[in-house]
């Protein structure tokens, strides 16, 4: 799959299911469970068309800010159009491993259903780049499908986070009829 040019089926799925249903019914409960104060500077890696971004932006107070990082020009522009009324969002398009993301800048990083789509050999570079931009004691939240045919096992998530210098605070895998398993995790910078 080419991350820069999404297939038509993915565009339709995102428009009809992700943006219209998941972002209204499923994402708010998940974001609420994170215990955010609202004043965080957050980075959302692989923000796509802005489904989760919209919920995150609504959760943040005027003191909070959200930076959406997306490799695909198509999804970056889609999110920019959809979220144009939010003043607390910036959009960054490109490869996170090649961006001049400031060190120790973000209070929280969000990875939501995207790391499993990154080439396996590139995942450690991505997670390391994200860990570098976290402030001391900053939190990285990850949620990934755990299906063997399309997802990541919890053991791989744990290993990636540890190799990037992050310590596990909480992880769990839940059962879901749709996803046949979802792994959730919170990791903090080890200082």
C-alpha positions in Angstrom: 0.0 0.0 0.0 1.3 3.4 -1.0 0.8 5.7 2.0 0.9 8.9 -0.1 -1.9 7.8 -2.5 -4.7 6.0 -0.8 -6.8 3.5 -2.8 -10.4 4.5 -3.6 -11.8 1.8 -1.3 -9.9 3.4 1.7 -11.1 6.9 0.8 -14.7 5.7 0.8 -14.3 3.7 4.0 -12.7 6.7 5.7 -15.4 9.1 4.5 -18.4 6.9 5.3 -17.3 4.9 8.4 -14.3 6.6 10.0 -15.3 10.2 9.8 -19.0 10.0 10.1 -19.4 7.1 12.6 -16.2 6.3 14.5 -15.2 9.9 15.1 -18.6 10.7 16.6 -19.3 7.6 18.6 -16.1 5.6 19.3 -13.3 8.1 19.4 -14.7 10.4 22.2 -14.8 7.6 24.7 -11.3 6.5 23.9 -9.9 10.0 24.2 -11.8 10.5 27.5 -10.1 7.4 28.8 -6.6 9.0 28.3 -7.1 11.4 31.2 -5.9 14.5 29.3 -6.0 17.8 31.1 -6.7 19.7 27.9 -3.6 21.9 28.1 -1.3 19.5 26.4 0.8 20.1 23.4 0.0 16.9 21.4 1.4 15.4 18.3 -0.9 13.0 16.4 1.2 10.7 14.1 -0.6 9.5 11.0 -3.6 11.7 11.5 -5.1 10.8 8.1 -8.3 12.7 7.3 -8.7 14.1 10.8 -11.2 11.7 12.4 -9.4 11.4 15.7 -7.9 14.9 15.3 -11.3 16.5 15.6 -12.0 14.7 18.9 -8.5 15.6 20.2 -8.9 19.3 19.2 -12.2 19.5 21.0 -10.7 17.9 24.1 -7.9 20.5 24.3 -8.5 23.9 25.9 -7.2 27.2 24.3 -3.9 26.5 26.1 -3.5 23.2 24.3 -2.4 22.6 20.8 -2.4 19.7 18.3 0.1 19.0 15.6 -1.1 16.5 13.0 1.6 14.7 11.1 0.7 12.8 8.0 2.8 11.5 5.1 0.0 11.6 2.5 -0.7 14.9 0.8 -4.2 13.7 0.1 -5.0 13.1 3.8 -3.3 16.2 5.0 -5.4 18.3 2.7 -8.6 16.4 3.6 -7.9 17.0 7.3 -7.0 20.7 6.7 -10.3 21.2 5.0 -12.4 19.4 7.6 -10.8 21.0 10.6 -10.3 24.6 9.2 -12.4 26.0 12.0 -10.1 24.8 14.8 -7.5 27.4 15.8 -5.5 25.0 17.9 -4.3 22.6 15.1 -1.3 22.7 12.8 -0.8 20.3 9.9 2.6 18.9 9.0 2.9 16.8 5.9 5.9 14.5 5.4 7.9 11.6 6.9 8.3 12.1 10.7 11.8 10.6 10.5 12.9 13.4 8.2 11.1 16.3 9.8 12.8 18.8 12.0 10.5 18.0 15.0 11.7 19.8 18.1 13.2 17.7 20.8 11.3 17.5 24.2 8.5 19.6 22.8 5.3 17.6 23.1 3.5 16.5 26.3 1.7 13.7 24.4 2.0 11.7 21.2 -0.8 9.8 19.7 -0.4 6.8 17.4 -3.9 5.5 16.4 -4.3 2.6 14.0 -1.4 3.6 11.8 1.9 2.0 13.0 1.0 -1.4 11.7 0.8 0.1 8.2 4.4 1.4 8.4 7.0 -1.0 6.9 8.2 -3.2 9.7 11.9 -2.3 9.1 11.0 1.5 9.5 8.9 1.2 12.7 11.8 1.6 15.1 12.9 4.8 13.4 9.4 6.2 13.5 8.9 5.4 17.2 12.4 6.7 18.0 11.6 10.0 16.3 8.3 10.3 18.2 10.0 9.5 21.5 12.6 12.2 20.8 10.0 14.9 20.5 8.3 13.9 23.8 9.1 16.1 26.9 10.5 14.3 29.9 7.7 12.3 31.4 5.6 12.9 28.3 3.2 10.1 27.3 2.9 8.2 24.1 -0.5 6.6 23.6 -0.8 3.8 21.0 -3.8 1.9 19.8 -3.3 -0.7 17.1 -5.3 -3.6 15.7 -3.8 -7.0 16.8 -5.0 -9.2 14.0 -2.2 -11.5 12.7 -3.1 -10.7 9.1 -3.3 -6.9 9.6 -2.0 -5.6 12.9 0.7 -5.8 15.5 1.0 -8.1 18.4 1.4 -6.5 21.8 4.9 -8.0 22.2 6.1 -6.1 19.1 4.6 -2.8 20.4 6.3 -3.4 23.8 9.7 -4.1 22.1 9.5 -1.1 19.8 8.7 1.2 22.7 11.4 -0.2 24.9 14.0 0.1 22.1 13.0 3.7 21.7 13.6 4.4 25.3 10.0 4.5 26.5 8.8 2.7 29.6 5.4 0.9 29.8 2.8 2.4 32.0 -0.2 0.5 30.9 -1.0 -2.0 28.1 -3.9 -4.2 27.3 -5.5 -6.0 24.4 -9.2 -6.1 24.2 -11.6 -8.2 22.0 -13.6 -6.5 19.4 -15.8 -8.2 16.8 -14.8 -5.8 14.2 -11.0 -5.7 14.8 -10.6 -9.1 16.5 -8.4 -7.5 19.1 -7.1 -4.1 19.8 -3.9 -3.3 21.7 -3.9 -0.1 23.8 -0.8 1.2 25.5 0.6 4.2 27.4 4.3 4.6 27.5 6.4 7.3 29.1 9.8 8.7 28.4 12.5 7.1 30.5 14.5 9.7 32.2 
